[in-house]
């Protein structure tokens, strides 16, 4: 498996998180999702997570710029797709293209795994975020009503690599 850092030369480097990175990942998640908490009126799902479980069961990638944590990409490889469980940029990195870089990295990772689809979900009230994902090739697959929130499930399909 080639690391995501090999995927995109430039100021952003990706590396797989280690257990010692967990406090920094949790802090970035809290900061990145603070705005969503206000818009949703409920605690965002990534802030309710058990990060010991996340680190044990998912791929946690750190997007760093000159050694400084700028973003976190949490991926869950599944049978036929790759789920972007969380994509978060530090508040001072939002609006600067880091999210698009992380989406590209997720697509590269899906290709490495032989998957032809990436899925994600977001809060339905976050209409600007849904539009942003659409701008990057994702389509609404369905909406789901949970007990305390409405979720928009999205998918992006692409050609699988010939070796898959």
Helices and strands as residue ranges (DSSP letters): G 4-6, E 12-16, G 19-21, H 22-40, G 45-47, H 51-57, E 59-65, E 68-77, E 82-89, G 91-93, H 98-112, E 117-123, H 127-135, E 139-145, E 150-157
